[in-house]
Amino acid sequence: MEGTLFPSRPVLPIQTNRPIQPSPPVKFNATTLPPHPQNPSSFPIDSLLHHLLNISSPPNTPHNLQPLNPPHQTNGSFPSLHISADSTPKQHQFKKPTSVLVPSFEDKARTVDGLIDFLTIKGKMMFNSIVESPLDCVNELCDSAKFELLEVDLISLLKVLDLSGNWERALLVFEWILLNLNAESLKLDKQIIELMVRMLGRESQHTIASKLFDVIPIEQYSLDVRAYTTVIHAYSRTGKYERAIDLFEKLMEMGLSPTLVTYNVMLDVYGKKGRSWNKILGLLDEMKSKGLEFDDFTCSTVISACGREGLLDEAKEFFAGLKSQGFVPGTVTYNSLLQVFGKAGVFMEALSILKEMEDNNCPPDAVTYNELVAAYVRAGFAEEGASVLKTMTQKGTMPNAVTYTTVINAYGRAGKEEEALRLFNQMKETGCVPNVCTYNAVLAMLGKKSRPEEMIKVLCDMKSSGCAPNQITWNTMLAMCGDKGKHRYVNQVLREMKNCGFEPDRDTFNTLISAYGRCGSDIDAAQMHDEMIRAGFTPCISTYNALLNALARRGDWKAAESVILDMKNKGYKPNETSYSLMINCHAKGGNVRGIERIENEIYEGHIFPSWILLRTLVLANIKSRALRGMERAFQQLLINGYKPDLVLFNSMLSIYARKNMYDRTNDMLHMIRENGLQPDLVTYNSLMDMYARKGECWKAKEILLSLQKSGGKPDLVSYNTVIKGFCRQGHMQEAIRILSEMTARGIRPCIFTYNTFVTGYSGRGMFSEVDEVISYMTQNNCKPNELTYKIVVNGYCKARKFEEAMDFLSKIKEIDNSFDDGYVERLSSRIRGNWEAFENLNQRTVAFEFLGTSSAADTWPRRAATRQNRVAHAQGALPFTRAPNAPASRVPQLPWCASRGPSSALRHAGTTDWAELEREGPDLRFLLPGSWV
């Protein structure tokens, strides 16, 4: 294996016509071939949804709340509120602003009995009734005990419900109050609203809070700045940036002084909103003018905003300015800077930041290592990223769920699903509990590879570990359905997602735009974009990238360029994903100049040459068959210190094999080994295809056997490739044996498999075997397609069996009565045309025989002669003698003259000028019909 498949030099040619061992011939029928495997089951979306719904938290009964009109507002217009208890357990939040969450009450540790003492007797009875009622019955309880509830101190009741751990029931009681404000003369006061703000902020129920305060005009209530800050944070977390900015401006108009926490939240708002660098700088100046000192959260938020916009220079300049002013960066700030360069794929810069941390005695934490892992991964060093896990342990920092999730994601993107699953199991064995992000990463990876059975196992594992799915889980399911032919699955998942209480957020809309685009439904993708704006979400770079993804699928590079232009006009800076999608769009649309334009911007330094961009350039040039561009991009990848992955090597190997560049193919095989990678199924399939194209079908079979011996599992492509090699060389019996092995291994032949056999048999005039193949196809529910019948018709015409071809054509409707009549008629015309051409050729042959010649070249030396010879003929230097015993009166009218006219006859005589024919004498003219002379 090592010495033949992966040498550093090309292998020597082997014998191509290996003698076949004598064995009885195998017929192409059900008695000699193994039974067909069952058709693959359809995508089990219902089963997946059943398991996902089974572990999702049931929503509270939604109620449509009318917008509340404050005393001085008569025409309020707010959307209705659909409250759902998003009570999933809180997971580890990566660098989220903990300072904006309101601290819990000091009396949190008091017992429930002590808390109830604050209530009246009726209040205690109402509290007990609410606590003992199921969540979905709380609203009915409030309706039935309406009068008792109105006599209770509502603020005390809500407070006790919250402090006793029943915040969901407190929310439902508050919802009931909102529904009955007008009917029962109830009114909201500042204390109740502030209580709900603190409660929802503490529980990180940002979606509920943002919907709730869309209904309640909280700016009409004199809340404290801390409460307003919490609401602004909720708007930020749900993507309602314009609403957050509007509330901040009203806060300033009311004369409230924002705190450091408020400014930090607003910096986060502008950072996430995008194209707001000037706004961020303005806020920083405002903070300085008010004497507010930056903390680590301020600095990390600003640096993270630079990372989202790809503003690497601005991030470095801001960080250098901080240090020049005496600011001592902490671990949080360094982590943010590490994330910026790691995300951009500039892993050398990321390593220098890590060294600076060590030089300044700034201890790295788990987040630091997580960012280091991400930096390695973005540069294509998945294995090096995985090795950080061991480094962390040696330095006394245990890898957490985020660390493992980052590496699992890296393995998934590199196509190493087995390594990812192995690490996932190792994570659980070491006692690190997977969080919802980990499960989402594994589900996304399995979904991309269409492994639904394993996805169901992961969902069951989530249930057993008590990890409830979140919005991202549902978004992952939507993304999985974004494929051709799965349009209805997207709609089904979206419907179930809403029924489960998860309303679409901005990321959901971005996912839907991308999913519908991949399904080929551009109309639905555009509708999702419009619906997203109507829902109050501001499009971001991810939204534009989702649109570019949809356009890249169909290669509409002109529309994609207009999207890029719109991005820039609105202040967004395209990131590496944007440019990568543009490159793919140009490649799909065949616009090589578009690829070259972006390529030049990268090589000239206008666009940073990240690992993703250079990798995309290599693959795009392969798709465009541009070897020079491919090799240049590959060299740039190596020069920048990036590591090629197996997908890149396989793609390059494949195009070298297709171009019959065997030396380069073997070089790629050698490089795969040198880079510590192992050939996978795609590598083996490319090698088989190369040898099948060369006519070395036995070598292709050797590769297939080597794949099996190494523990690999050949797929349909593997077997089809080897079958194609044998059929092209006429070894039909060996091809049937490969088919037999294939079906015995549970791989069902496809239409390409059968058409390969039809091509092999019809090309050799074995039409009874062709009939057997077609019969076998129909018996196994694989209808012949247009190409099948065209191959057979061409075979009959090539064998000059035109009557048999017409007979075959008459039986097509018997095989498939739904077959297109128009295509049958086109095939019939094809046969008649070939038949007529053959008859004309026979007449022509008779004419030549009558003239005493065997070919046109003998009769007309001028037809094959050069121009100089034709001139010599005209001058009499080269005599032209009429065939003996062939007087002009007895020469038949040749078919090409009679059917194509004088001009064709002149061209056939080697000239386009009648006068030239006259000058050359009657020796040529006697061949023309008498009516033309």
N, C-alpha and C positions, 0 to 999 in steps of 0.2 A: 504493500500500500504506500509506504513512505517513499520507496524508491521509484515508483512508477507514476504516482499521481502528483507528487509535490517535489519534483526535482528543481534545482536552480537553473537547469538548462532544458531546452525542449526535448521531449522524448522522441526516440526514433520511430519512424513509421512502422506499423505492424501489418501483418498480412490481412488484407481486406476481404479476400474471398476465402474465408475459412470453410473447409468442407463440412457439410452438414452430416451429422451422424444419421445413417439410414434408420428410418422408423416409419411405421405405417402413417399414411397421410391422415390429417385431422380435418374433418368437415366442419363448416361453419353452421352448426345447428345446435339445438337444445340438447340433443342426445350425446354429443361429444364434448360440449363445453359445460363448465360448472354452472349451476343456476345463478341468475343475477342476484346481487345483493339488493336488499330492500332500498327503496327510494329514501334519501335522507329526510328526516322529519322536518316539518316546517319550523320556523323560528318560534320557540315556546314563550312568546311574550306574555300570554295569559298566566302561565305558571310563574314566570318571574314577577309579574305584577301581584299575583296572589301572595307570594312570600314577602314582597316589599310592603304591601298593605297590611300584612299580618303583624309586622314589627313596627309600623308607623304609629305614632300617637294619634288617637282619634281626635278630630277637631271638636271644639265646643260648638254647640248649635249656633250658627251665625244668625245675626239679626241685622236688618237694614235700619241703620240709625239715620234719622234726618239730621241735616246740619243744624247746629245750634246757633240761633241768632242772638247775639248779645244785645243789651239794652239799646245801644245806639246804632244797631245794624239791622236793617230790615230785609235786605236782599242777599243774604249769605248764600253762597253756592259752593258747597264742599261735597265730594263724592261720598257715597254711603260707605259705612264701615262694616267690614266682615272680620270680626275678631275670631282668632283661632288660638288655642292654647299651645303655643309652640314650646312645649315643656321638655324638650330634649335635654339630656344631661349636658352641662357645659363642658366642653373639651378644652384642651390646651390651646390658648389663643396666642398666635405668634406676634409678639411685639405690639399688642393692642394697648391703647391708652388706658391704663388702669386708674390713672388719676382722675378721669372724668366720671367714674362711677361713684355714686354717692355712698358714703359709708353707712353700714346698717345702724339701727338704733342701739343706744347703749344698753337698753333693757332687753336685748335680743336673747340673752341667756336665761331670762326668767321663765319659770314653768308656765304651762298653759293655765293651770289653776290660778296662779297668781295674776295672770293677765285678765282672766274672766272677772276677777274682783272689781275691776274698773267699770264693769257693765251693770246696768240695772237688772232686776229679775227678768223682765221681758227681754232685755238684751241678751242675757245668758241663755234663755230658752231659744231665742232666734239663732244665736250662735251655734248651740248644740244641734238644732234642726238642720242648719246649713252644712255643718261639718259632716253630719251623718248621711246627708243626701248625696247620691251620685252626681258627678259633674253635669251630666246632661239633664238632670232634674232640678237644678238650682233655680233656673228661671221660672219653672212651674211652681216651685215652692214659694218664690217671692210673689207670684201672682195670687196664689191661694191665701198667703198671709200678708196681703197688701196693707191692711189697716194696722196690724201689729207692727209691721216693718216701719210704717210712717211715724209711729210713736217712739221709735228707738233712736238714740243718738247715732246717726249713720257714720260719722267720722270715727267714733270710738269702735263701732262694730267692724268697720273696714280695717282699722289699725290692728285690732285683736286678731282678725282673720289673717292678716299679713304676718304679724309677729309669731303666730302659732304655726307658721309654715303652710298656710292655706291661701297662698297668694292667688292661685287660679280661681278659687271661689270668691275671693275679694274682687277680682276682676269681673266675674260674672254678675255679682251684686251691683257693682258700679255700672255695668252695661244696662242692667235692669233700671237703675236710676235714670240713666240717659234716655231710655225708651219712655219713661213715665214723667219726664220733666214737666211737660205742658199739662198732661191730664190730671196730675195729682198736686199741682202747685209746688213741685219740688224745685229746688234751685241748687246750682253748684256754687261752692265757695272756694276761696283760695286754698284752704287747708286740705280739702278733698283732692283737688287737682295736684297739689304738691306731693301729697301722699302717694298718688298713683304714679307720678313721675319718678319718685324715689324708688318705688317698688319695682316698676318695669325696668328702670335703669340698673338696679341691683341684680335683677334676674336676667339681664341682657336680652330682654324681650323687645328688641329694637323694631322689628316688623310691626308688632302690635302697637307699640308706642307711636310709631310714625303714622299709622292709620288712625289711631285714636285722636291724635292732636291735629290731624287733618280735619276732623269733624268738630273738635272743640277749638274755638278761636282763643288760644291761651294768651295771645298778646293783649287780650282785653281784660285779663286778670293780672293783678299786681303780684306776680310770682317773684321769688328772689333769683339772683343771677345764677345760682347753682342749679335751680330747676330748669331755667332756660338753657343752660349749658348741656344738661342731660338730654333735653329734647333735640337740640342741635346735633348732638352726638348720634341720637337715634336716626335722625334724617340722613346723617353722613353714612351710617352703617347700612342703610337701605338704599343708598344711591340717589336720594332726593336732595341733590346738592343745591339746586336753586331755592328750594324751600328752606334749607338751612341758612343760606346766605340772606334770604329775605328776613328770616327771624332774627338773625344777628344784627341786621341793619335797624330793625324795629327796636331791638334791645338798646341800641345806641341812642335812638330817637327818644326813648323813654328816660334817658338820663342815667341808666345803669352803667356801672364801671365794670367792664369785662376783667376777669381774673386771668392769671397765667394759664390756668386750665382752659378757660374759654378761648384764649388766643391759640393755645395748642390744638384744640379741637378744630378751630377755623383753619389753621394751617393744614390740618389733615383733610378738611373738606376741599380746600383749593388744590391740594396735592392729588387727591383722588379724582377731582373733576377734570383736571388736565388743562393744558394751555393757559395756565394761570401763574406763571413764574413772576410776572410783574406784580400781581396781587399779593403773592407770598412775600416779595421784597417790601411791599408797602406795609404789610402787617408787621414785619420785623422792625421796620423803622418806627412804627407806631408803638410797639412794645418798648423800644429803647427810649422813646420820648417820654413814656410814662414810668420809666425807671424799673421796668420789669426785667429781671435777669433770666437769661436763657437757661433752661435745664437740659438734661440729657434727652428728655422727650421732645423738646423744641428742636434740638439739633437733629435728632434722628428722623423726625417728621419731615424737616426740610430736605435732608439728604435723600430720604425715600422718595419724596416728590420728584427730585432730579432723576432718580432711577426710573421712575415710571415714564418720564418724558425722554429718556435717553440723553439727558444733559450731563454727561460725564465731566466735561470741563467745568461746568458750573458747580457741580458737587465738590470737585477738588478745590476750586477757588473758595467756596464757602467754608470748607473744612480748614483750609490754610488760614483764612481770615479769623476764624474762631481761635486757632492756636496763637496767632499773632497778638490777639487781644487778651491773652492770658488764660483762655478757657482750657481746662484740662479735660480732654475727652475721656469719657468712661466707656465701659464695655458696651453699653447700649448704642452709643454713637459709633464706635468702631464697627459694631455688628451691622449697622445701617450702611456704612460705607462699604463694608465687605459684601453686603447684599447687592449694592449698586453695580460693582464691578464683576461680581460673580454672575449676576443676571445678564450682563452684557457679554459674558464669555471671555472677559479679560482676566484670565486666571493668574497670570504673572503679577498683575497689579494687586489682585486679591491676596496673593502670597506675601507681597511686600507689606501690605497692611497688617497681616498677621504677625510679621516680623517686628513691625513698629510697635504693636501691642506688647510683644514680649520684651522689647528694649525699654519700654516705658513702664514695665512691671504692671501692666494692666491684665489681670487674669482672664483668660478665655472661659466662657461658660458653654453650656450645651448649645445655645443659639449660635455662638461663634463657630463651633464645629459643624453645626447644621449648614451654616452659610458656606463654610469651606467645602463641604460635601457638594453643595449645589454648584459652587464654582468649578470644581473638577468635572462634574456631570455636564455642565454647559459646554465645556471644552472637549467633550468626547471621552473623558477619562472615567468611565463608569467603575472599572475595577479599582482605580486609585481612590475614588470616592468611597467605595466599600471598605477599603483598608483603613479609612479614618475611624471606622467603628472600633477597630483594635487599638488605634492610637488613643482614642478617648478613654478607653478602659484602662490602658496603661498609665494615663495621667490622672486617674481618679475621677473621671467624669463619665458617668454611665450614659450610653446612648438612650435617647428617649424616643417617643413615638414619631416625632417630627424627623429625627435622624433616619430612622428605619424607613419612613414613608418616602423621604427624598431619594434614598438609594433604590427602593422598590420602583419608584417612578422612573428612575434612570434606566434600570434594567428593562422595564416595560417599553420605553422609547427605543432602546437599542435592540428590541426584538428578542430579548433573553427572558422569556416568560418563566421558564423553569427555574432559573436563578432567582427571579423575583419571588416566586412562590416558596422556594427553599428558604429564602431570607425571611419571608413572612412567617413561616413555621418556626424558624430559629428565634425570631422575635418573641413569639409566644412562649417558647421553651425557656428563654432566659428570664421570664417573668415580666417583660415589658408588655403592658396591655395595649393592644391596638385601639386607636381612637377612630372616630368616624372618618377622619381624613385618610387614615390608612386603608380602611375598608373601601372608601371611595376610589383610591388609587388602584387597588386590586381589581375592583369591579370594572373600572374604566379599561384597564389593560386586558382583562378577559373579554370584555364587550367588543373591543377592537378586533380581537382574534376570533370572534363568534364561537365562544366556548360557554354556552348558556348553562350546561349542566354544572360546571364548576362555579358559575355565578350563583346558582341556587344554593350550592354548598356554603358559599361565603355569606349569603343572606341568612342562612340557618345559623352560621357561626355568630353573626351579629346578634341574632335573637338570643342565643344561649349566653352570650357575654353581656347582655343587657344594653347594648349600644344601639340607640335608636337612629334611624336615618335622618338626615337633615336636607336642607334645600339642595345642597351640592349633590347628594345621592340621587335625587330626582333629576337634577340637571345631567348627571352622568348617564342615567337611563335614556334621557332624551337624546343625548349625543350619540349613544350607541345605536339608536334607531335611524340616525342620519345616514342612510345609504340607499342606493337605488333600489326601488321596489318596496321600501319600508315606510312610505309616506303615511299610510294609515296607522302604522305603529306609533309614529310621532304624535298624531292626534289622540290616540288611545292613552298613551302615557300622560300627555298633558291633561286630559280629562280626569284621569285617576289622581293625578297630582293635586289638582284643584279640589277634588272631592275629599282628599285627605287633609285639606286645610292649608296647603302650601300655595300661596299666591305667587305668580311669577314676579321675580325681581329683575334687576337689570342684567345680571348674569344669565338668568333664565331666558330672557329675550335674546341676548347675544347667542346663547346656545341654540335657540329655536331658529334664528336667522341662518346660522351655520348648518343646522340639521336639515332644514328645508332646502337649502342650497345644494347640499350633497345629494338629496333625494331628486334633484332636478326640478324642484318646484320654485322657480324664481318669483312667481306671483305671491306665494305664501311667504317667502322670505321678505319681500318688500312690504307685505301687509304687517308682518311682525315688527318691522322697523317703524312703520307708522303708528302701530298700536303701542309700541314702547314709548314713543314721544307723547301720545295721548295719555298714557298712564303716569306721566310726570317724570319719567326717567330721562336723563341727559345722555345722548350717545357719547361714547368714549372711543379710545383707540381700539379697544376690543370689539366694539360694534362695527367700526369700519373694517377691521380685519375679518370679521364674520362675513361682511358683504364681499370683501375681496376673495374670501375662501369660496363663496358661492360662484363668483364669476370665474375663478381659476378652474373650477370643475369643468366648465364648458369652453375655456380658452378665450373668453371675451375680453381681450386685453385693452380694447378701446374703452369699454365701459369701466374697466378697472383703473385705467389711467385717469378717467374723470373722477373716480372715487378718491384717488390719491390727491388730485388737484383740489377737490373739495375739502379734504383733510387739511391741506396746507393753508387754504384760504380761511379756514375757521380756526387757525392757530395750532392745530395738532401737528406734531412732528412724527412722521412715519418711523416705526421702530423696525427691528430686524425681522419680526414676523411679517410686517407689511411688505418689506422689500422681498422677503422670501416668497410670499404669495404672488407678488408681481412677477418674479422670475418664473415661477411655475405657470402663471397665466400666459406669459409670452411663449413658454415652451409648448404648452398645450395648444395654443393658437398658431404655432409655427412661425412666430415673429422673432426670427433670429436677431434682427437689429435691436429689438427691445431688450433682449438678453445682453447683447454687447454693450448697450448704453448703460445699464445698471452695473455691468461688469467693469466698465471703465471708471465709473464713479467709485467703485470699491477699490480698484487698484491705484487710483489717483489719490486716495485718502479722504474723499468727501463722505464716504459711508464707511463706518468701522467694519473691518473684515472679521466678523465673528465666526465661530465654528459653524453655526447654523447657516449663515449666508454662503460661506465657501462650500460647504457640503451641498447646499441647494444648487449652487452654480455647477458643481460637478455633475449632479444628477440631471439638471436641465440640459446641459450640453450633451449628455448621453442620449436624452430623449430627442434632441435635435440632430443627432448623429454628427455632432461637431467634435471630432477627436482632438483637434488642437486646443479648442476652448476647454474641453474636459481636462486635458493634461495640464494646461496652465493653471486651472483652478485647483487641481490636485497638488501641484507643486507649491502653490501659495498656502494651501492648508498645512503642508509639511513645514514650510518656511516659518509660519506663524506659531509653530510648536504644538499644533493640534494633532489629535490622534484619529485617524480614519476608523470608522466602524465597519462591521462586516457587510452592512447594506451597501456601503460605498465600494468596497472591494468586489462584491458580487456583481454590482452593476457594471463596473469597469471590465471585469472578466467577461461578462456576457457580451458587451459590445465588441471587445477584441475577438471573441470567438465567432461572432456573427460576421465580422470583417475578415475572417480567416487569417488573423494575425496570431499565429500559434505561439510564437516566441513571447509576445506580450502577455498572452493568456497564461503561460507557464510562469512568467514573472509575477503576475498577480497572485497565483497560487503560492509562490514562494513568499511573497510579502504577507499573505494571510498568516502563514506559520511564523514568520519573523515577528509579527506584532502580537504574538501570543493568542491568536484566535484559532478556532477550529472550523473547518468547512461545515456548512450546514446543508440543508436540503436544496436551497437555491443554488449553492455552489455546485453540488453534484448534478442538478438538472441542467445547468449551463454547460458543464463538461459533456454530458450526454448529448445535448443539442449540437455542440461543436463537432463531435465525432459523427453524429448522424448526418450532418450537413456535408462532411468530408466524404461520406460514403463508407466510413469505417463502422459499420453497424455492430460488428462483434466487439469492438472496443467500447462502444456505447453500452452494450450489455455487460461488459466487465465492470464498468463504472456503477451500473445498477447493482450488481452483485457485491461490489465493494461497499456501497452504501448500506446494504442489508447486513453485511458482516460487521460493520462498525457500529451496529445498533440503531441505525437510522431507519425511518419508515418511509419508503417511497410513496409518493402521492400520484394522483391521476396524471399530472404533467410528466412525471418520471416515466411511467409506463407508455403514455402516448408518444413520447419522444423516441423511445427505443422501438416501438412498433413502427413509427414513421421511418426510422432508419432501415429496418428490415424490408418494409414494403417498397421503399425506393430502390432497393437492390434486388427485388424480386424474390426474396426469401419469405414467401407467404406462410409456409408451414411454421417457420420459426416465429413469425409475427403472431400466429394463432396461439402458439404455446405461451408467448408472453401475455396475451389476452387471457388465456386460461388461468395463469398464475395470478394475474391482476384481480380477476373476479373471485378467485378462491380466497384472496386476502381481504375480500369485502369491499373492494373499490369498484364502483359501478361505472361502466363505460359511458362516455358522453357522445354527442353527435360528431365531435371531431375524431374520436376513435373510429367510429364506423365509416366516416367519409375517407379516412386514411386507407382503410381496407378496400373501399369502393374504388379509390384512385389506383391502388395497386393492382387489383384484379382487372378493371376495365382497361388499364394501360397495356395489359398483356393479352387482351382479347378473351379473358376468362369470364364470359357473361353469365354462364350458369352459376358460377360462384358469386357473382354480383347479386343475382336474384336471391341466393341463399342469405347473403348479408342483409339485404333489405327485408326479407321475410323475418330474419332473426331480430332485426331492429323493431319491427312493428309488434312482434310477439312480446317484446320487453318494454313496450310503452315509450319507445323513442321514435318519433315520426321522422322520416326523411325530410330534409329541408330543400330549398331551391338549389343549393349548391350540390346536394347529393344527386339530384336528377340531371343537373348540368354536367356533372362529371361523367355520368353514364352515357348521356347523349354524345358528348365529345368523344368518348371511347368508341361508340358505335361508328361515328363519322370517320374517326381515324382509321378504323378497320374496314371502311368502305361498305358497311352493312347498314345502308340507309333504310331499307324496308324493315329490318329488324328494329331499327331505332324508332320508326313510326309505330310499330307494334308495341314497343315498350312504352311509348308515350301514351298510347290509348289505354294502357292499364294503370296509369297514375291515379285516375279517379277511383279505381277499384281499391287501390292501396290507401288513399286518403281522399274521401269525397269532399272534404273542405278545402282542398288545395286550390290555389288561385287559378281561375280559368285563363286569365290574361297571361300568366307566366307560362302555362302550357302552350298557348298559342305562340308565344315568343320562341319557345323551344322548337315548336313545329316549323316556324319560319327559319330557324337556324339550320334544321335538318334539310329543308328544301333548298336553302341557299348553298349548302355544301354539296348537295346532290347535283344541283344544276352546274356548279363549278366543276364537279367531277366529270359530268357529261361533256361539258365544253372542252375539258382537257382531253377527253377521248377523241373528240372531233379533231382537235389540234394535232394529236398524235397520228391520226389517220392521214391528215394533210401532209405531215412531214414524211410519212412513209410513202405517200403518193409521189412526193417530190424526190424520193430517193435519199432522204436524210433521216437522221434519228433524233435531231434536236434543233431548236431554233438557232443555237450557236453555229451549227453546221450550215444552215440555210442562210443565216444573216451574220457573217463575220463582223459586219459593221456594228451590230448591236453590242458586242463585247469589246470592240476595238476602241482605241483612244481616238481623240479628236484628230490627231495627226494622221492616223490610218484612214479616217473617213475622208480627209482632204486628199490623201494619196489616191483613194478610190476614185474621187471625183476627177482627179487629174489623169486617171488611167494608169498610174504607176503600179497599182495593184489590180490585176484583172478580176472581174467578178463573172463567173460563168453560171448560167442557168443549169439546173439539174438536168441530166440527160432525159430525153423523152418526156419533157414537161412543157409543152407549148402553152402560151398564155391562155388560149381559149379553153384549155382543159383544167386550169388551176382552180380549185374550189375557192369560194369566198370564205376566207378564214374567220373564225368566230369573233376574234378581238376587233377585226375591222368592221364586220357587219353590225356588231352590237354596240361599239363604242364610238363610231364615227370617224371622219377623216383625220381630226386632230390627234386622236389616239393612234391611228395608223401611222401618222408622221412621226410621233414620238417613238413608236415601236421600231420605225426604220432608222432611228438614231438622229432625227432632225426635227425641227419645228417649223421649217421653212419649205413651202411647196416648191418655190423656185429652185431651192437647192436640190430637191428631189428630181426636178426637171433636168438640172445640169448633170446629175449623176446618170442620166439615161434611163431607158425603159426597163433595164434589168431589175430595177426595184419596183417600178410601177405595175409590172405585170401581176404582182401579188395583190393589187387592190381591186375591189369590185369595179366592173365595167362602167357603172353609172358615175364613178368618181373621176374617171380618166378623161 
